[in-house]
């Protein structure tokens, strides 16, 4: 059974940076499509970025050039480096394994 544990959320001012981490256990991590999603209050969950087993990445337009997703297969960990944060990035961020298994989420709050 796959389990995901996110960390790295917190409160920052606009323009700041945070790095989210997600460790996957009980999985064949290196073959998995890994992703970060977010859900802001009153909004639907949306894909932020994902990375496949070959390292190809995809980003939602609103974070392109500011966020970077990466993975370390030896550590079964996926990262989301978030720079130039904006108040509209405030949300609970969820790690996804194969779009089928979800972590509990980590809160990111960006103040203006």
C-alpha positions in Angstrom: 0.0 0.0 0.0 1.4 3.3 -1.1 1.7 6.1 1.5 2.7 9.7 0.9 3.9 12.2 3.5 4.3 15.8 2.5 6.3 18.4 4.3 7.7 21.9 3.8 4.6 24.0 3.9 4.4 27.2 5.9 3.8 31.0 5.8 5.8 33.3 3.7 5.5 36.8 2.3 5.0 37.5 -1.3 8.2 37.0 -3.3 9.5 34.4 -0.9 10.3 30.7 -1.5 9.3 27.4 -0.1 10.3 23.8 -1.0 7.8 21.0 -0.6 8.8 17.4 -0.2 6.8 14.2 -0.5 8.2 10.8 0.5 6.5 7.7 -0.9 6.7 4.4 0.9 5.4 1.0 -0.2 5.7 1.8 -3.9 7.7 1.2 -7.0 8.5 4.9 -7.0 10.8 5.1 -10.0 8.0 4.1 -12.4 5.3 6.3 -11.1 3.9 9.6 -12.4 4.2 11.9 -9.4 2.4 15.2 -9.1 1.6 18.2 -6.9 -1.9 19.5 -6.7 -3.4 22.3 -4.7 -6.8 23.4 -3.4 -7.5 26.9 -2.4 -10.5 27.7 -0.2 -13.7 27.5 -2.2 -12.0 26.2 -5.3 -11.5 22.9 -6.9 -8.3 20.9 -6.7 -6.0 21.7 -9.6 -2.8 20.2 -11.0 0.2 22.3 -10.2 2.9 20.2 -11.8 3.8 16.6 -12.5 6.8 14.6 -13.5 6.9 11.2 -15.1 9.3 8.3 -14.8 11.5 9.7 -17.5 11.7 13.1 -15.9 9.4 15.0 -18.3 7.5 17.7 -16.5 4.3 19.6 -16.9 3.1 22.8 -15.2 -0.1 24.8 -14.9 0.4 28.1 -16.7 0.1 30.2 -13.5 3.3 28.7 -12.0 5.5 28.3 -15.1 8.9 30.0 -14.5 8.3 30.1 -10.8 7.9 26.5 -9.6 10.1 23.5 -10.3 9.2 19.9 -9.8 11.9 17.3 -9.4 12.3 13.8 -8.1 15.0 11.7 -6.4 14.2 8.0 -7.2 16.9 6.8 -4.7 15.0 8.6 -1.9 11.5 7.9 -3.3 10.9 11.7 -3.0 9.4 14.3 -5.2 10.0 18.0 -4.6 8.3 21.2 -5.5 10.5 24.3 -5.4 8.3 27.4 -5.2 9.9 30.8 -5.9 8.4 34.2 -6.4 5.4 33.2 -4.4 2.2 35.2 -4.8 -0.9 35.4 -2.5 -2.9 33.5 -5.0 -0.6 30.5 -4.5 -2.1 30.1 -1.0 -3.6 26.7 -0.8 -3.3 23.2 0.6 -0.8 21.3 -1.5 -1.2 17.6 -2.1 1.2 15.0 -3.4 -0.1 12.5 -5.8 1.1 9.0 -6.8 -0.2 8.0 -10.2 -3.2 10.3 -9.7 -4.6 7.6 -7.6 -3.0 7.9 -4.1 -2.9 11.2 -2.2 -1.1 12.6 0.7 -2.8 14.5 3.5 -1.6 17.8 2.3 0.5 20.7 3.5 -0.7 24.3 3.9 1.1 27.1 2.1 0.1 30.6 3.0 1.5 33.6 1.1 0.8 37.1 2.5 1.0 40.3 0.6 
